[in-house]
Amino acid sequence: MPLSNSIKGLQNIKSMHSVNKSGIPNKEDSDFLKIYILEKEKGRLKNEELRAIQRLEVIQKRLTEIQEFTNENLGLRQPIEKDKKTDKNNKEDWQTMSIDY
């Protein structure tokens, strides 16, 4: 004999599947709830936007620093490369040595 039949009144318990009523009694209340949730989400997204903008500013500043550094180094390297080209024209002799390990 199943347990559910032995308990009186168990067949009368309604589950959420059998209930057709809305969880919110008035439909007007659901609009206020939606507005409240949307306002909360709007505030969260505004805060997230501010953090993203601040992070973007930091990234852009760092990129400009890197670009300035590379421009400075390229400016210094160009005369050195010209000197190397003149050295190649002189054909400076290199001495080679064998290294025993």
MARSELUM-784420 format. One line per field, with one value per atom (N, C-alpha, C, O): residue number from 1; atom name; x, y, z. Coordinates in Angstrom, 2 decimals, decimal comma. Atoms other than C-alpha are relative to their C-alpha. Layout:
kedo (NUM  ...)
roke (CA  ...)
xx (X  ...)
yy (Y  ...)
zz (Z  ...)
// end
This chain:
kedo (1  1  1  1  2  2  2  2  3  3  3  3  4  4  4  4  5  5  5  5  6  6  6  6  7  7  7  7  8  8  8  8  9  9  9  9  10  10  10  10  11  11  11  11  12  12  12  12  13  13  13  13  14  14  14  14  15  15  15  15  16  16  16  16  17  17  17  17  18  18  18  18  19  19  19  19  20  20  20  20  21  21  21  21  22  22  22  22  23  23  23  23  24  24  24  24  25  25  25  25  26  26  26  26  27  27  27  27  28  28  28  28  29  29  29  29  30  30  30  30  31  31  31  31  32  32  32  32  33  33  33  33  34  34  34  34  35  35  35  35  36  36  36  36  37  37  37  37  38  38  38  38  39  39  39  39  40  40  40  40  41  41  41  41  42  42  42  42  43  43  43  43  44  44  44  44  45  45  45  45  46  46  46  46  47  47  47  47  48  48  48  48  49  49  49  49  50  50  50  50  51  51  51  51  52  52  52  52  53  53  53  53  54  54  54  54  55  55  55  55  56  56  56  56  57  57  57  57  58  58  58  58  59  59  59  59  60  60  60  60  61  61  61  61  62  62  62  62  63  63  63  63  64  64  64  64  65  65  65  65  66  66  66  66  67  67  67  67  68  68  68  68  69  69  69  69  70  70  70  70  71  71  71  71  72  72  72  72  73  73  73  73  74  74  74  74  75  75  75  75  76  76  76  76  77  77  77  77  78  78  78  78  79  79  79  79  80  80  80  80  81  81  81  81  82  82  82  82  83  83  83  83  84  84  84  84  85  85  85  85  86  86  86  86  87  87  87  87  88  88  88  88  89  89  89  89  90  90  90  90  91  91  91  91  92  92  92  92  93  93  93  93  94  94  94  94  95  95  95  95  96  96  96  96  97  97  97  97  98  98  98  98  99  99  99  99  100  100  100  100  101  101  101  101)
roke (N  CA  C  O  N  CA  C  O  N  CA  C  O  N  CA  C  O  N  CA  C  O  N  CA  C  O  N  CA  C  O  N  CA  C  O  N  CA  C  O  N  CA  C  O  N  CA  C  O  N  CA  C  O  N  CA  C  O  N  CA  C  O  N  CA  C  O  N  CA  C  O  N  CA  C  O  N  CA  C  O  N  CA  C  O  N  CA  C  O  N  CA  C  O  N  CA  C  O  N  CA  C  O  N  CA  C  O  N  CA  C  O  N  CA  C  O  N  CA  C  O  N  CA  C  O  N  CA  C  O  N  CA  C  O  N  CA  C  O  N  CA  C  O  N  CA  C  O  N  CA  C  O  N  CA  C  O  N  CA  C  O  N  CA  C  O  N  CA  C  O  N  CA  C  O  N  CA  C  O  N  CA  C  O  N  CA  C  O  N  CA  C  O  N  CA  C  O  N  CA  C  O  N  CA  C  O  N  CA  C  O  N  CA  C  O  N  CA  C  O  N  CA  C  O  N  CA  C  O  N  CA  C  O  N  CA  C  O  N  CA  C  O  N  CA  C  O  N  CA  C  O  N  CA  C  O  N  CA  C  O  N  CA  C  O  N  CA  C  O  N  CA  C  O  N  CA  C  O  N  CA  C  O  N  CA  C  O  N  CA  C  O  N  CA  C  O  N  CA  C  O  N  CA  C  O  N  CA  C  O  N  CA  C  O  N  CA  C  O  N  CA  C  O  N  CA  C  O  N  CA  C  O  N  CA  C  O  N  CA  C  O  N  CA  C  O  N  CA  C  O  N  CA  C  O  N  CA  C  O  N  CA  C  O  N  CA  C  O  N  CA  C  O  N  CA  C  O  N  CA  C  O  N  CA  C  O  N  CA  C  O  N  CA  C  O  N  CA  C  O  N  CA  C  O  N  CA  C  O  N  CA  C  O  N  CA  C  O  N  CA  C  O  N  CA  C  O  N  CA  C  O  N  CA  C  O  N  CA  C  O  N  CA  C  O  N  CA  C  O  N  CA  C  O)
xx (0,84  0,00  0,89  1,74  -0,84  1,53  -0,24  -1,32  0,04  2,28  -0,97  -1,61  0,86  0,32  -1,47  -2,21  1,40  -2,97  -0,29  -1,44  0,24  -2,50  -0,15  -0,73  0,10  -2,22  -1,25  -1,41  1,26  -5,62  0,24  0,96  -0,06  -5,91  1,19  1,30  -1,17  -2,66  -0,39  0,31  0,45  -4,61  -0,53  -0,59  0,59  -6,11  1,04  0,69  -1,03  -2,76  0,22  0,42  -0,19  -2,37  1,48  2,14  -1,38  0,97  -0,04  -1,11  -0,05  2,14  -0,43  -0,88  0,40  1,46  -1,51  -2,00  1,46  -2,23  -0,62  -1,80  0,53  -2,62  0,13  1,21  0,00  -3,58  0,07  0,09  -0,03  -3,44  1,41  2,40  -1,29  -0,66  0,54  -0,22  -0,63  1,81  -0,23  -0,20  0,29  1,08  -1,50  -1,99  1,45  -2,61  -0,48  -1,40  0,44  -2,96  1,02  2,23  -0,90  -1,53  0,74  1,84  -0,65  -0,72  1,28  2,25  -1,19  1,75  1,18  2,32  -1,09  3,77  0,71  1,92  -0,64  4,41  0,94  2,04  -0,87  5,80  1,23  2,33  -1,12  7,97  0,98  2,20  -0,85  9,28  0,77  1,95  -0,66  10,03  1,12  2,20  -1,01  11,89  1,22  2,36  -1,11  13,97  0,78  2,01  -0,67  14,72  0,82  1,90  -0,77  15,83  1,26  2,32  -1,19  18,16  1,02  2,22  -0,89  19,59  0,63  1,81  -0,52  19,97  1,13  2,15  -1,06  21,98  1,25  2,37  -1,14  24,18  0,76  1,99  -0,64  24,83  0,72  1,77  -0,68  25,68  1,34  2,35  -1,25  28,26  1,00  2,19  -0,88  29,66  0,57  1,73  -0,46  29,87  1,10  2,10  -1,02  31,82  1,32  2,39  -1,23  34,28  0,67  1,89  -0,56  34,71  0,68  1,75  -0,59  35,37  1,32  2,30  -1,24  37,95  1,08  2,24  -0,97  39,64  0,50  1,69  -0,39  39,64  0,98  1,93  -0,92  41,34  1,39  2,39  -1,28  44,08  0,69  1,89  -0,56  44,55  0,52  1,61  -0,43  44,72  1,24  2,12  -1,18  47,23  1,23  2,29  -1,13  49,44  0,41  1,60  -0,32  49,20  0,76  1,69  -0,73  50,32  1,41  2,34  -1,34  53,25  0,86  2,02  -0,75  54,30  0,35  1,46  -0,25  53,95  1,09  1,94  -1,03  56,06  1,37  2,37  -1,26  58,72  0,57  1,77  -0,48  58,90  0,43  1,40  -0,41  59,03  1,38  2,20  -1,30  61,94  1,10  2,17  -1,01  63,79  0,26  1,40  -0,19  63,19  0,79  1,59  -0,73  64,48  1,48  2,33  -1,39  67,68  0,66  1,86  -0,58  68,15  0,31  1,23  -0,23  67,96  1,41  2,03  -1,39  71,30  1,00  2,02  -0,90  72,92  0,02  1,09  0,04  71,74  0,76  1,40  -0,76  73,21  1,50  2,27  -1,41  76,53  0,43  1,54  -0,32  76,39  0,16  1,01  -0,12  75,87  1,34  1,95  -1,31  78,98  1,10  2,12  -0,99  80,87  0,07  1,14  0,00  79,81  0,75  1,42  -0,73  81,17  1,51  2,28  -1,43  84,54  0,48  1,68  -0,31  84,40  1,05  2,15  -0,87  85,92  0,17  -0,82  -0,27  87,58  -0,30  0,08  0,31  86,29  0,94  1,24  -0,84  88,51  -0,89  -1,72  0,77  87,04  0,88  2,08  -0,74  88,06  -0,82  -2,05  0,72  87,20  -0,06  0,90  0,19  85,81  -0,14  -0,99  0,08  86,40  -0,88  -0,71  0,89  83,71  0,46  -0,16)
yy (-1,17  0,00  1,24  1,39  -1,19  3,34  0,93  0,96  -0,91  5,92  1,15  1,61  -1,16  8,71  -0,30  0,60  0,34  6,85  -0,13  0,05  0,20  6,21  1,31  1,33  -1,29  9,92  0,71  0,93  -0,62  11,61  1,43  2,18  -1,36  14,79  0,32  1,45  -0,27  14,42  0,24  0,94  -0,19  14,29  1,43  1,90  -1,34  17,72  1,12  2,27  -1,04  19,56  0,45  -0,37  -0,55  21,88  0,32  0,88  -0,36  22,19  1,25  1,67  -1,20  25,24  -0,32  0,57  0,38  23,30  0,07  0,43  0,01  23,04  1,36  1,56  -1,32  26,67  0,90  1,01  -0,86  29,06  1,49  2,33  -1,39  32,27  0,56  -0,17  -0,68  34,79  0,12  0,21  -0,17  35,09  1,40  1,60  -1,37  38,82  0,22  0,07  -0,07  39,47  1,07  0,79  -1,06  42,78  0,15  0,14  -0,17  43,24  1,34  1,46  -1,30  46,88  -0,10  0,60  0,15  45,78  -0,53  -0,18  0,56  43,85  1,09  0,99  -1,11  47,08  0,76  1,13  -0,67  48,74  -0,83  -0,30  0,89  45,72  0,03  0,05  -0,08  45,83  1,31  1,34  -1,31  49,55  0,01  0,53  0,06  48,94  -0,80  -0,39  0,86  46,14  0,69  0,63  -0,71  48,19  1,18  1,45  -1,09  51,16  -0,52  0,09  0,63  48,88  -0,38  -0,15  0,40  47,51  1,22  1,20  -1,24  51,04  0,56  0,99  -0,48  52,09  -0,87  -0,35  0,92  49,01  0,21  0,21  -0,21  49,62  1,34  1,45  -1,30  53,30  -0,13  0,41  0,22  52,24  -0,78  -0,47  0,81  49,66  0,85  0,69  -0,90  52,30  0,92  1,13  -0,88  54,65  -0,75  -0,22  0,79  51,88  -0,31  -0,31  0,30  51,00  1,23  1,12  -1,24  54,65  0,29  0,68  -0,22  54,98  -0,97  -0,59  1,01  51,77  0,34  0,18  -0,39  52,97  1,16  1,19  -1,13  56,22  -0,48  -0,01  0,54  54,25  -0,72  -0,58  0,75  52,01  0,95  0,76  -0,95  54,94  0,77  1,04  -0,69  56,76  -0,89  -0,43  0,93  53,68  -0,21  -0,28  0,16  53,22  1,21  1,05  -1,18  56,82  0,02  0,43  0,08  56,31  -0,97  -0,68  1,00  53,21  0,56  0,36  -0,57  55,03  1,06  1,11  -1,02  57,96  -0,64  -0,19  0,69  55,57  -0,62  -0,52  0,62  53,69  1,07  0,87  -1,08  56,97  0,55  0,83  -0,48  58,14  -0,99  -0,59  1,03  54,86  -0,12  -0,31  0,05  54,79  1,22  1,12  -1,21  58,35  -0,15  0,38  0,21  57,29  -1,08  -1,02  1,13  54,10  0,35  -0,23  -0,32  55,67  0,52  0,07  -0,42  57,56  -1,13  -1,20  1,13  54,43  -0,92  -1,40  0,86  52,39  0,65  -0,06  -0,69  55,04  -0,18  -0,35  0,21  54,70  -1,41  -1,63  1,38  50,93  -0,16  -0,92  0,08  51,41  0,55  0,02  -0,55  53,56  -0,97  -1,08  0,99  50,89  -1,15  -1,69  1,08  48,29  0,43  -0,38  -0,50  50,46  -0,04  -0,27  0,08  50,55  -1,44  -1,69  1,43  46,73  -0,29  -0,77  0,24  46,52  -1,50  -2,23  1,43  43,12  -0,44  0,21  0,58  40,98  -1,17  -1,94  1,13  38,55  -1,06  -0,74  1,09  35,18  -0,84  -0,98  0,83  32,97  -1,25  -1,21  1,22  29,39  -0,08  0,25  0,13  28,73  -1,46  -2,16  1,39  25,40  -0,06  0,72  0,16  24,26  -1,10  -1,38)
zz (0,00  0,00  0,00  0,87  0,06  -1,04  1,18  1,77  -1,14  1,60  -0,23  0,72  0,27  -0,14  0,26  0,64  -0,25  0,17  1,49  1,91  -1,41  3,87  0,76  1,84  -0,67  4,75  -0,52  -1,72  0,36  4,82  -0,46  0,20  0,49  2,76  -0,89  -1,36  0,82  0,80  -1,46  -2,18  1,37  -2,45  -0,21  -1,35  0,11  -1,70  -0,04  -0,28  0,00  -1,52  -1,43  -2,33  1,34  -4,49  -0,21  0,66  0,36  -6,19  -0,86  -1,30  0,83  -8,12  -1,44  -2,17  1,35  -11,31  -0,18  -1,25  0,10  -10,55  0,29  0,02  -0,33  -9,38  -1,23  -1,82  1,17  -12,16  0,36  -0,53  -0,42  -10,10  -0,13  -0,04  0,04  -10,48  1,42  2,38  -1,30  -7,65  0,54  1,75  -0,40  -7,59  -0,20  -1,32  0,12  -6,84  -1,00  -1,77  0,92  -8,76  -1,11  -0,87  1,14  -12,21  0,07  -0,48  -0,12  -11,36  0,82  0,54  -0,84  -8,70  -0,80  -0,51  0,78  -11,27  -0,80  -1,02  0,71  -13,22  0,92  0,51  -0,96  -10,10  0,30  0,46  -0,26  -9,46  -1,17  -0,97  1,18  -13,03  -0,04  -0,37  -0,02  -12,72  1,04  0,78  -1,07  -9,45  -0,45  -0,25  0,45  -10,94  -1,12  -1,14  1,08  -14,06  0,53  0,00  -0,59  -11,92  0,67  0,57  -0,61  -9,95  -1,07  -0,90  1,09  -13,19  -0,65  -1,02  0,58  -14,57  0,85  0,32  -0,89  -11,51  -0,07  -0,06  0,10  -11,75  -1,31  -1,33  1,29  -15,45  -0,06  -0,69  -0,05  -14,80  0,73  0,28  -0,74  -12,20  -0,83  -0,83  0,85  -14,58  -1,15  -1,53  1,07  -17,34  0,50  -0,19  -0,57  -15,07  0,20  -0,10  -0,19  -14,17  -1,33  -1,43  1,32  -17,84  -0,60  -1,21  0,51  -18,77  0,72  0,09  -0,75  -15,98  -0,45  -0,61  0,46  -17,09  -1,40  -1,70  1,36  -20,70  0,02  -0,78  -0,12  -19,66  0,39  -0,14  -0,43  -17,90  -1,15  -1,36  1,14  -20,94  -1,06  -1,59  1,02  -23,35  0,43  -0,39  -0,51  -21,14  -0,14  -0,56  0,09  -21,01  -1,46  -1,76  1,42  -24,80  -0,54  -1,33  0,45  -25,37  0,56  -0,13  -0,58  -22,98  -0,80  -1,09  0,77  -24,89  -1,38  -1,87  1,32  -28,21  0,05  -0,83  -0,16  -26,98  0,21  -0,35  -0,26  -25,70  -1,27  -1,54  1,24  -28,99  -1,01  -1,74  0,90  -30,94  0,39  -0,48  -0,47  -28,78  -0,36  -0,83  0,30  -29,23  -1,50  -1,92  1,45  -32,97  -0,47  -1,39  0,34  -33,16  0,34  -0,38  -0,38  -31,35  -0,84  -1,10  0,74  -33,34  -1,46  -2,04  1,41  -36,79  -0,26  -1,22  0,26  -36,51  0,25  -0,43  -0,26  -35,07  -1,20  -1,59  1,18  -38,06  -1,15  -1,93  1,04  -40,36  0,23  -0,71  -0,32  -38,53  -0,36  -0,85  0,35  -39,01  -1,50  -1,96  1,46  -42,73  -0,45  -1,38  0,36  -42,92  0,42  -0,26  -0,42  -40,96  -1,00  -1,25  0,99  -43,51  -1,25  -1,89  1,17  -46,26  0,23  -0,71  -0,33  -44,45  0,05  -0,01  -0,06  -44,22  1,07  0,80  -1,14  -40,81  0,18  0,16  -0,15  -40,31  1,43  2,41  -1,30  -37,51  0,23  -0,68  -0,36  -35,71  0,65  1,50  -0,57  -34,88  0,90  0,67  -0,95  -32,01  0,25  0,26  -0,35  -31,20  1,53  2,23  -1,44  -27,75  0,33  -0,24  -0,44  -26,06  1,23  2,17  -1,15  -23,70  0,89  1,91)
// end
